[in-house]
Amino acid sequence: MRDVSLHVAPGETYGLLGPNGAGKSTTISIIAGLLGADAGQVRLDGRPMTTRDTRARSAIGLVPQDVAVYPDLTARENLRFFGRLYDLTGRRLDERVDRVLDVIGLRDRADERSKAFSGGMNRRLNIGIGLLHEPRLLVLDEPTVGVDPQSRNTILDAVEELAAQGMAVLYTTHYMEEAERLCDRIGILDEGRLRAEGSTRELTRSVGERDRLHLGATGPLPAAAAAIERLAGVRSVSVAADGLLVLVDDAAAVVARVIDATTAAGAAITSVDITRPDLEAVFLHLTGKALRD
């Protein structure tokens, strides 16, 4: 790792993306206190954390990529076992187990052995273990790999709810749509370096990607193009065989004015399509690789 620096605020979901071998697992291990850093430090609530600082580490909930549950125990028994490792006892342990079962959607299967669960259900149980002690920071390492659609939606809904309640979440994934849905900010890691950081919108703009408007139109298209080109927020306009192609900073902010300018120039609009740049385009631009490479 080389000069990787990131900050996750309470209530924020931070996505850490990178191709295989980029350094995500190493970064997570350092943040969780499993590996020591050669330089720099991890700070939790402003307090430096080391691999021997069990008090600081207890404020982190780590959900590893490999499922870590006991197959011969029920969901409830798994949660109670790990809860005791977090020094939860008595009524407090019972309350946390019941709450977590609700969050991960396993209340109705709580007394079944986890070896009878689907892969997705065991991943949900794995997340529940990481939530038992109400961590300040929840670290999720590819929590939806290989899960069924129902479990995946349950996991994503749970992450959104936890962030809304104020928990800081560090999330790694190989699914761009998950990052775009969940993450307030995203860091793109490649070859041990943080190549870029920001919201999806900020990242797409940083590499020159703009929104595209395609107007299906007939009539005096060159005149309409000239009128559109004078509008604020419009980067370029070109005439196509079936209408106009308009490159803009923010389609939602300018689409009404583009339509007004087009019709004022005498052209008739038959359709309007908006294409926004996505995270995949940014990732390919910065790393030259697909996310799974």
C-alpha positions as CSV (number, residue, x, y, z in Angstrom):
1,M,0.0,0.0,0.0
2,R,1.3,3.5,-0.9
3,D,-0.1,6.6,0.8
4,V,-3.7,5.3,1.0
5,S,-5.8,7.7,3.1
6,L,-9.5,7.7,3.5
7,H,-12.1,8.8,6.0
8,V,-15.6,7.4,6.8
9,A,-18.0,9.6,8.7
10,P,-20.9,8.5,10.9
11,G,-23.9,7.7,8.8
12,E,-21.8,7.4,5.6
13,T,-21.3,4.4,3.4
14,Y,-17.9,4.5,1.8
15,G,-17.3,2.1,-1.1
16,L,-13.8,0.7,-1.7
17,L,-13.5,-0.6,-5.2
18,G,-10.6,-2.2,-7.0
19,P,-9.6,-5.0,-9.3
20,N,-8.3,-8.2,-7.9
21,G,-4.9,-7.7,-6.3
22,A,-5.5,-3.9,-5.9
23,G,-4.9,-4.0,-2.1
24,K,-8.5,-4.0,-0.8
25,S,-8.0,-6.9,1.6
26,T,-4.8,-5.5,2.9
27,T,-6.4,-2.1,3.5
28,I,-9.3,-3.7,5.3
29,S,-7.0,-5.8,7.5
30,I,-5.0,-2.7,8.5
31,I,-8.2,-0.8,9.3
32,A,-9.6,-3.6,11.4
33,G,-6.4,-4.0,13.3
34,L,-5.5,-7.4,12.0
35,L,-2.3,-6.1,10.3
36,G,0.0,-3.4,11.3
37,A,0.8,-0.5,9.0
38,D,4.4,0.1,7.9
39,A,3.7,3.9,8.0
40,G,0.8,6.1,9.0
41,Q,-2.0,5.2,11.4
42,V,-5.6,4.2,11.7
43,R,-7.7,6.5,13.9
44,L,-11.2,5.7,15.3
45,D,-13.1,8.7,16.7
46,G,-9.8,10.6,16.6
47,R,-8.0,8.0,18.7
48,P,-5.0,6.1,17.2
49,M,-5.6,2.4,16.9
50,T,-3.0,-0.4,17.0
51,T,-3.2,-4.2,16.5
52,R,-3.0,-4.6,20.3
53,D,-5.6,-2.0,21.1
54,T,-8.5,-4.3,21.8
55,R,-10.7,-1.5,23.1
56,A,-10.5,0.4,19.9
57,R,-10.9,-2.7,17.8
58,S,-14.0,-3.6,19.6
59,A,-15.7,-0.6,18.1
60,I,-15.3,-2.2,14.6
61,G,-17.5,-4.8,13.2
62,L,-15.7,-6.9,10.6
63,V,-17.7,-9.1,8.2
64,P,-15.2,-11.1,6.2
65,Q,-15.7,-12.3,2.7
66,D,-15.4,-15.9,3.9
67,V,-18.5,-16.9,5.9
68,A,-17.5,-17.6,9.6
69,V,-20.4,-19.3,11.3
70,Y,-20.7,-22.7,13.0
71,P,-22.9,-25.0,10.9
72,D,-24.0,-27.2,13.8
73,L,-25.4,-24.3,15.7
74,T,-28.7,-22.5,15.1
75,A,-28.7,-18.9,14.0
76,R,-29.6,-17.9,17.5
77,E,-26.9,-20.0,19.0
78,N,-24.3,-18.6,16.6
79,L,-25.3,-15.1,17.6
80,R,-25.3,-15.9,21.3
81,F,-21.9,-17.5,21.1
82,F,-20.3,-14.5,19.3
83,G,-22.2,-12.1,21.5
84,R,-20.5,-13.6,24.6
85,L,-17.1,-13.0,22.9
86,Y,-18.1,-9.4,22.8
87,D,-18.9,-9.5,26.6
88,L,-22.6,-9.3,26.0
89,T,-24.6,-11.2,28.7
90,G,-28.1,-11.6,30.2
91,R,-30.9,-9.4,29.0
92,R,-28.6,-7.2,26.9
93,L,-27.4,-10.2,24.9
94,D,-31.0,-11.4,24.4
95,E,-32.1,-8.0,23.2
96,R,-29.2,-7.7,20.7
97,V,-29.7,-11.2,19.3
98,D,-33.4,-10.5,18.7
99,R,-32.7,-7.1,17.2
100,V,-30.0,-8.5,14.9
101,L,-32.3,-11.4,13.8
102,D,-34.8,-8.7,12.7
103,V,-32.2,-6.7,10.8
104,I,-30.9,-9.7,8.8
105,G,-34.4,-11.1,8.2
106,L,-33.8,-14.4,10.0
107,R,-36.2,-14.2,13.0
108,D,-38.4,-16.9,11.5
109,R,-35.4,-19.2,11.0
110,A,-33.6,-18.4,14.2
111,D,-33.8,-21.9,15.7
112,E,-32.7,-23.8,12.7
113,R,-29.1,-25.0,12.3
114,S,-27.1,-22.9,9.9
115,K,-25.9,-25.9,7.9
116,A,-29.5,-26.0,6.5
117,F,-29.3,-22.4,5.3
118,S,-28.7,-21.2,1.8
119,G,-25.4,-19.4,1.1
120,G,-27.3,-16.1,1.2
121,M,-28.8,-16.8,4.6
122,N,-25.4,-17.7,6.0
123,R,-24.0,-14.5,4.7
124,R,-26.8,-12.6,6.4
125,L,-26.0,-14.4,9.6
126,N,-22.4,-13.5,9.1
127,I,-23.4,-9.8,8.9
128,G,-25.5,-10.2,12.0
129,I,-22.5,-11.4,14.0
130,G,-20.6,-8.2,13.0
131,L,-23.5,-6.1,14.2
132,L,-24.1,-7.7,17.7
133,H,-21.9,-5.2,19.6
134,E,-23.2,-2.1,17.8
135,P,-19.9,-1.1,16.2
136,R,-19.1,2.5,15.3
137,L,-17.6,1.2,12.0
138,L,-19.0,-1.8,10.1
139,V,-16.6,-3.2,7.5
140,L,-18.3,-5.4,4.9
141,D,-16.0,-7.3,2.5
142,E,-18.0,-8.3,-0.5
143,P,-21.0,-9.4,1.5
144,T,-23.2,-10.4,-1.4
145,V,-20.9,-12.7,-3.4
146,G,-22.8,-15.8,-4.5
147,V,-26.0,-15.0,-2.8
148,D,-29.6,-15.4,-4.0
149,P,-31.5,-12.3,-5.1
150,Q,-33.7,-12.2,-2.0
151,S,-30.8,-12.4,0.4
152,R,-29.0,-9.8,-1.7
153,N,-31.8,-7.3,-1.4
154,T,-32.1,-8.0,2.3
155,I,-28.4,-7.3,2.8
156,L,-28.6,-4.1,0.8
157,D,-31.7,-2.9,2.6
158,A,-30.0,-3.6,5.9
159,V,-26.9,-1.6,5.0
160,E,-29.0,1.4,4.0
161,E,-30.9,1.2,7.3
162,L,-27.7,1.0,9.3
163,A,-26.2,4.0,7.6
164,A,-29.5,5.9,8.1
165,Q,-29.2,5.2,11.8
166,G,-25.7,6.8,11.9
167,M,-23.4,3.8,11.6
168,A,-20.2,4.3,9.5
169,V,-19.9,1.6,6.8
170,L,-16.9,0.6,4.8
171,Y,-18.1,-1.5,1.9
172,T,-16.2,-3.5,-0.8
173,T,-18.0,-5.0,-3.7
174,H,-17.5,-6.3,-7.2
175,Y,-20.9,-5.1,-8.3
176,M,-21.0,-1.6,-9.6
177,E,-24.7,-1.3,-9.2
178,E,-24.3,-1.9,-5.4
179,A,-21.7,0.8,-5.1
180,E,-23.9,3.3,-7.0
181,R,-26.9,2.4,-4.9
182,L,-25.3,2.4,-1.4
183,C,-22.2,4.5,-1.4
184,D,-22.1,8.2,-0.5
185,R,-18.5,8.3,-1.6
186,I,-16.3,5.8,-3.4
187,G,-12.5,5.3,-3.4
188,I,-11.0,3.5,-6.4
189,L,-7.9,1.5,-5.4
190,D,-5.4,0.1,-7.9
191,E,-1.9,-1.3,-7.5
192,G,-1.9,-0.2,-3.9
193,R,-2.8,3.4,-4.6
194,L,-6.1,5.3,-4.2
195,R,-6.5,6.6,-7.7
196,A,-9.6,8.7,-7.1
197,E,-12.3,9.4,-4.5
198,G,-15.7,11.1,-4.4
199,S,-19.3,10.6,-5.1
200,T,-20.3,8.9,-8.4
201,R,-21.2,12.3,-9.8
202,E,-17.9,13.8,-8.8
203,L,-15.9,10.8,-10.1
204,T,-17.6,10.9,-13.5
205,R,-17.0,14.6,-13.9
206,S,-13.3,14.2,-12.8
207,V,-12.6,12.1,-15.8
208,G,-14.6,14.3,-18.2
209,E,-17.7,12.1,-18.5
210,R,-20.9,14.2,-19.1
211,D,-24.6,13.5,-19.3
212,R,-25.9,12.9,-22.8
213,L,-29.2,14.1,-24.2
214,H,-30.5,12.5,-27.4
215,L,-33.4,14.5,-28.9
216,G,-35.3,12.7,-31.6
217,A,-36.3,15.7,-33.8
218,T,-37.2,16.9,-37.3
219,G,-37.1,20.3,-38.9
220,P,-34.3,22.9,-38.9
221,L,-31.9,21.0,-36.8
222,P,-28.8,23.2,-37.5
223,A,-30.7,26.2,-36.2
224,A,-31.8,24.3,-33.2
225,A,-28.3,23.1,-32.5
226,A,-27.0,26.7,-32.6
227,A,-29.7,27.8,-30.1
228,I,-28.9,24.9,-27.7
229,E,-25.2,25.5,-27.9
230,R,-25.7,29.0,-26.3
231,L,-27.3,27.6,-23.2
232,A,-25.4,27.5,-19.9
233,G,-24.4,24.0,-18.9
234,V,-24.2,22.7,-22.5
235,R,-20.8,21.4,-23.6
236,S,-21.4,20.5,-27.2
237,V,-24.2,19.8,-29.7
238,S,-24.1,17.7,-32.9
239,V,-26.7,17.0,-35.5
240,A,-27.5,13.3,-36.1
241,A,-29.6,11.6,-38.8
242,D,-32.5,11.3,-36.4
243,G,-32.1,14.4,-34.3
244,L,-29.6,16.1,-31.9
245,L,-26.9,14.8,-29.6
246,V,-26.3,17.2,-26.7
247,L,-23.4,16.8,-24.1
248,V,-24.3,18.6,-20.8
249,D,-23.0,18.9,-17.3
250,D,-26.3,18.0,-15.6
251,A,-29.2,16.8,-17.7
252,A,-31.8,17.3,-15.1
253,A,-30.9,21.0,-14.8
254,V,-30.9,21.8,-18.5
255,V,-33.3,19.5,-20.2
256,A,-36.3,21.8,-20.0
257,R,-34.3,24.7,-21.5
258,V,-32.9,22.5,-24.2
259,I,-36.4,21.5,-25.2
260,D,-37.6,25.1,-25.2
261,A,-34.7,26.2,-27.4
262,T,-35.3,23.4,-29.8
263,T,-39.0,24.1,-30.3
264,A,-38.3,27.9,-30.4
265,A,-36.0,27.2,-33.4
266,G,-38.8,25.5,-35.2
267,A,-37.8,21.9,-34.8
268,A,-40.3,19.2,-33.7
269,I,-39.2,16.9,-30.9
270,T,-40.3,13.3,-31.1
271,S,-38.4,11.8,-28.2
272,V,-35.9,12.6,-25.4
273,D,-33.4,10.1,-24.0
274,I,-31.0,10.9,-21.2
275,T,-27.8,8.8,-20.6
276,R,-25.8,9.4,-17.5
277,P,-22.1,8.3,-17.2
278,D,-21.8,5.4,-14.8
279,L,-19.2,4.2,-12.4
280,E,-18.0,1.4,-14.7
281,A,-16.8,4.0,-17.3
282,V,-14.9,5.8,-14.6
283,F,-13.3,2.6,-13.3
284,L,-12.2,1.5,-16.7
285,H,-10.8,5.0,-17.4
286,L,-8.8,5.0,-14.2
287,T,-7.5,1.4,-14.0
288,G,-7.8,0.2,-17.6
289,K,-9.5,-2.9,-16.1
290,A,-12.9,-4.3,-15.5
291,L,-13.8,-4.5,-11.8
292,R,-13.4,-8.3,-11.7
293,D,-10.0,-8.3,-13.5
